[in-house]
Amino acid sequence: MPYVLISTQNRLETGPTMVGDEYSDPDIMNHLGARKTYVLGNNFSEYHVDDPPRVVLNRLEMIGFRVVCMTGVGQTLAWCLHKDTV
């Protein structure tokens, strides 16, 4: 899986950080120390870490991911990362 999307809320830029969904690569989630969480009312799960996005971005870079783009949507900050599979 060559793409990862991480996000956090503006007011929570020191963490936690959402690092994946229920279909995310378990090896990457394990590397990040992510825990799977369920929010009441949602019919899907997400992976979260308590670390700020900067720490998560550093960890993903160490295993070959690079930021493709970053944006702010309302109160959410989101980064899209890609890893070459060659």
TORPA-4810 file (N, C-alpha, C, O; in nm, 3 decimals):
<nodes>
NODE_1_0.086_-0.117_0.000_0.000_0.000_0.000_0.090_0.124_0.000_0.148_0.156_0.104_M
NODE_2_0.104_0.193_-0.112_0.201_0.301_-0.121_0.154_0.437_-0.069_0.235_0.530_-0.063_P
NODE_3_0.026_0.453_-0.030_-0.023_0.583_0.019_-0.069_0.573_0.164_-0.124_0.472_0.208_Y
NODE_4_-0.044_0.682_0.239_-0.090_0.693_0.377_-0.147_0.833_0.394_-0.089_0.930_0.345_V
NODE_5_-0.259_0.844_0.463_-0.320_0.973_0.494_-0.321_0.987_0.646_-0.373_0.900_0.716_L
NODE_6_-0.263_1.097_0.697_-0.270_1.124_0.840_-0.339_1.258_0.861_-0.335_1.345_0.773_I
NODE_7_-0.402_1.276_0.976_-0.471_1.402_1.002_-0.480_1.428_1.151_-0.464_1.337_1.233_S
NODE_8_-0.506_1.553_1.185_-0.530_1.595_1.322_-0.616_1.719_1.320_-0.631_1.783_1.216_T
NODE_9_-0.672_1.754_1.433_-0.751_1.876_1.446_-0.658_1.993_1.478_-0.558_1.975_1.548_Q
NODE_10_-0.688_2.113_1.426_-0.607_2.232_1.454_-0.578_2.249_1.602_-0.464_2.275_1.641_N
NODE_11_-0.679_2.234_1.683_-0.663_2.256_1.826_-0.589_2.143_1.895_-0.556_2.153_2.013_R
NODE_12_-0.563_2.034_1.823_-0.495_1.917_1.880_-0.363_1.888_1.809_-0.322_1.773_1.799_L
NODE_13_-0.295_1.993_1.760_-0.175_1.968_1.681_-0.063_1.901_1.759_0.039_1.862_1.701_E
NODE_14_-0.079_1.887_1.891_0.019_1.813_1.969_-0.023_1.668_1.987_0.041_1.594_2.062_T
NODE_15_-0.129_1.626_1.921_-0.177_1.490_1.926_-0.316_1.484_1.986_-0.355_1.580_2.053_G
NODE_16_-0.390_1.380_1.967_-0.354_1.261_1.891_-0.359_1.283_1.740_-0.415_1.382_1.692_P
NODE_17_-0.301_1.191_1.668_-0.298_1.197_1.522_-0.367_1.073_1.466_-0.338_0.962_1.510_T
NODE_18_-0.458_1.092_1.370_-0.523_0.981_1.302_-0.428_0.935_1.193_-0.386_1.015_1.109_M
NODE_19_-0.393_0.807_1.193_-0.290_0.758_1.101_-0.339_0.651_1.003_-0.261_0.605_0.920_V
NODE_20_-0.464_0.610_1.012_-0.511_0.509_0.917_-0.654_0.468_0.944_-0.714_0.503_1.045_G
NODE_21_-0.707_0.392_0.848_-0.842_0.338_0.862_-0.834_0.187_0.880_-0.726_0.131_0.892_D
NODE_22_-0.949_0.123_0.883_-0.954_-0.020_0.911_-0.885_-0.106_0.805_-0.859_-0.224_0.828_E
NODE_23_-0.855_-0.047_0.688_-0.790_-0.122_0.580_-0.640_-0.092_0.571_-0.573_-0.139_0.479_Y
NODE_24_-0.586_-0.016_0.665_-0.445_0.022_0.662_-0.354_-0.098_0.685_-0.392_-0.197_0.748_S
NODE_25_-0.233_-0.087_0.632_-0.132_-0.191_0.645_-0.099_-0.211_0.793_-0.052_-0.118_0.859_D
NODE_26_-0.122_-0.331_0.847_-0.096_-0.355_0.989_0.051_-0.337_1.028_0.080_-0.297_1.140_P
NODE_27_0.143_-0.364_0.936_0.285_-0.346_0.966_0.319_-0.199_0.988_0.394_-0.165_1.079_D
NODE_28_0.262_-0.112_0.904_0.285_0.032_0.920_0.222_0.080_1.049_0.283_0.158_1.122_I
NODE_29_0.100_0.035_1.078_0.033_0.077_1.201_0.111_0.030_1.324_0.119_0.102_1.423_M
NODE_30_0.166_-0.089_1.317_0.249_-0.141_1.426_0.375_-0.057_1.443_0.414_-0.025_1.555_N
NODE_31_0.438_-0.021_1.331_0.559_0.064_1.335_0.531_0.198_1.402_0.615_0.250_1.475_H
NODE_32_0.412_0.253_1.378_0.375_0.381_1.436_0.326_0.369_1.581_0.312_0.469_1.651_L
NODE_33_0.301_0.246_1.625_0.247_0.226_1.760_0.101_0.267_1.769_0.054_0.310_1.874_G
NODE_34_0.029_0.252_1.657_-0.110_0.296_1.649_-0.204_0.196_1.715_-0.178_0.076_1.719_A
NODE_35_-0.313_0.247_1.767_-0.419_0.164_1.824_-0.548_0.185_1.744_-0.580_0.297_1.704_R
NODE_36_-0.619_0.077_1.723_-0.746_0.085_1.649_-0.854_0.133_1.744_-0.870_0.080_1.854_K
NODE_37_-0.930_0.234_1.700_-1.035_0.290_1.783_-1.167_0.292_1.707_-1.171_0.299_1.584_T
NODE_38_-1.274_0.284_1.783_-1.410_0.293_1.728_-1.479_0.412_1.793_-1.479_0.424_1.916_Y
NODE_39_-1.537_0.500_1.713_-1.611_0.615_1.765_-1.759_0.580_1.761_-1.811_0.534_1.660_V
NODE_40_-1.826_0.603_1.874_-1.968_0.574_1.883_-2.044_0.644_1.770_-2.031_0.765_1.752_L
NODE_41_-2.123_0.569_1.697_-2.202_0.624_1.587_-2.139_0.601_1.451_-2.209_0.609_1.349_G
NODE_42_-2.010_0.571_1.445_-1.944_0.540_1.317_-1.951_0.391_1.292_-1.948_0.311_1.387_N
NODE_43_-1.959_0.352_1.166_-1.959_0.210_1.133_-1.823_0.167_1.076_-1.815_0.075_0.996_N
NODE_44_-1.718_0.236_1.118_-1.583_0.205_1.074_-1.487_0.233_1.189_-1.521_0.303_1.285_F
NODE_45_-1.367_0.180_1.178_-1.265_0.204_1.280_-1.152_0.289_1.221_-1.138_0.299_1.099_S
NODE_46_-1.073_0.349_1.309_-0.958_0.430_1.269_-0.840_0.394_1.359_-0.857_0.343_1.470_E
NODE_47_-0.720_0.421_1.309_-0.599_0.404_1.390_-0.553_0.541_1.437_-0.549_0.637_1.360_Y
NODE_48_-0.518_0.550_1.566_-0.469_0.675_1.624_-0.340_0.650_1.701_-0.316_0.540_1.752_H
NODE_49_-0.257_0.753_1.709_-0.141_0.755_1.798_-0.152_0.882_1.882_-0.215_0.979_1.840_V
NODE_50_-0.091_0.882_1.998_-0.095_0.999_2.086_0.007_1.106_2.045_0.003_1.217_2.096_D
NODE_51_0.096_1.073_1.953_0.202_1.164_1.911_0.150_1.274_1.820_0.048_1.258_1.755_D
NODE_52_0.222_1.388_1.817_0.186_1.494_1.723_0.221_1.454_1.579_0.303_1.365_1.559_P
NODE_53_0.160_1.519_1.481_0.187_1.485_1.341_0.335_1.490_1.304_0.382_1.407_1.225_P
NODE_54_0.411_1.585_1.359_0.553_1.595_1.326_0.628_1.466_1.358_0.712_1.422_1.280_R
NODE_55_0.597_1.405_1.472_0.661_1.279_1.511_0.620_1.167_1.416_0.703_1.086_1.376_V
NODE_56_0.492_1.162_1.381_0.440_1.060_1.288_0.507_1.076_1.151_0.549_0.978_1.091_V
NODE_57_0.516_1.200_1.102_0.580_1.225_0.972_0.726_1.180_0.974_0.773_1.123_0.876_L
NODE_58_0.797_1.206_1.082_0.936_1.162_1.094_0.946_1.009_1.089_1.034_0.955_1.022_N
NODE_59_0.858_0.941_1.160_0.861_0.794_1.161_0.831_0.736_1.023_0.893_0.638_0.980_R
NODE_60_0.735_0.797_0.953_0.702_0.748_0.819_0.816_0.775_0.721_0.841_0.694_0.632_L
NODE_61_0.884_0.887_0.735_0.998_0.915_0.648_1.109_0.812_0.668_1.177_0.774_0.573_E
NODE_62_1.127_0.767_0.791_1.230_0.668_0.820_1.207_0.536_0.748_1.301_0.460_0.727_M
NODE_63_1.083_0.507_0.710_1.055_0.382_0.638_1.023_0.408_0.490_0.966_0.322_0.423_I
NODE_64_1.061_0.527_0.440_1.054_0.552_0.297_0.938_0.634_0.245_0.927_0.653_0.123_G
NODE_65_0.851_0.684_0.330_0.739_0.766_0.284_0.782_0.912_0.269_0.867_0.961_0.342_F
NODE_66_0.721_0.980_0.171_0.745_1.122_0.147_0.610_1.194_0.139_0.513_1.139_0.087_R
NODE_67_0.605_1.316_0.192_0.482_1.395_0.185_0.457_1.436_0.041_0.544_1.490_-0.026_V
NODE_68_0.336_1.408_-0.007_0.294_1.447_-0.142_0.223_1.582_-0.136_0.248_1.670_-0.218_V
NODE_69_0.134_1.597_-0.037_0.064_1.724_-0.020_0.014_1.736_0.123_0.006_1.638_0.197_C
NODE_70_-0.020_1.858_0.159_-0.075_1.889_0.291_-0.182_1.993_0.270_-0.169_2.080_0.184_M
NODE_71_-0.289_1.985_0.350_-0.396_2.083_0.338_-0.466_2.101_0.472_-0.453_2.019_0.562_T
NODE_72_-0.537_2.208_0.482_-0.624_2.231_0.595_-0.767_2.234_0.545_-0.799_2.306_0.450_G
NODE_73_-0.854_2.157_0.608_-0.995_2.150_0.569_-1.077_2.180_0.694_-1.090_2.094_0.781_V
NODE_74_-1.133_2.300_0.703_-1.204_2.338_0.825_-1.107_2.339_0.941_-1.008_2.413_0.939_G
NODE_75_-1.134_2.260_1.042_-1.046_2.250_1.159_-0.951_2.131_1.152_-0.886_2.098_1.251_Q
NODE_76_-0.943_2.067_1.036_-0.860_1.948_1.020_-0.737_1.977_0.935_-0.746_2.043_0.831_T
NODE_77_-0.623_1.927_0.979_-0.500_1.931_0.900_-0.476_1.790_0.848_-0.487_1.694_0.924_L
NODE_78_-0.442_1.777_0.719_-0.424_1.644_0.660_-0.300_1.642_0.572_-0.271_1.737_0.499_A
NODE_79_-0.225_1.530_0.581_-0.107_1.508_0.500_-0.125_1.378_0.421_-0.172_1.278_0.477_W
NODE_80_-0.090_1.379_0.294_-0.090_1.259_0.212_0.056_1.222_0.185_0.134_1.307_0.141_C
NODE_81_0.091_1.097_0.212_0.227_1.051_0.191_0.228_0.935_0.094_0.130_0.862_0.081_L
NODE_82_0.340_0.919_0.025_0.355_0.812_-0.074_0.491_0.745_-0.057_0.589_0.809_-0.019_H
NODE_83_0.495_0.616_-0.084_0.620_0.541_-0.080_0.637_0.470_-0.212_0.548_0.396_-0.256_K
NODE_84_0.751_0.490_-0.276_0.779_0.421_-0.401_0.789_0.271_-0.374_0.847_0.228_-0.275_D
NODE_85_0.731_0.191_-0.464_0.732_0.046_-0.446_0.840_-0.022_-0.527_0.849_-0.145_-0.530_T
NODE_86_0.923_0.056_-0.594_1.029_0.001_-0.679_1.146_-0.041_-0.596_1.245_-0.090_-0.649_V
</nodes>
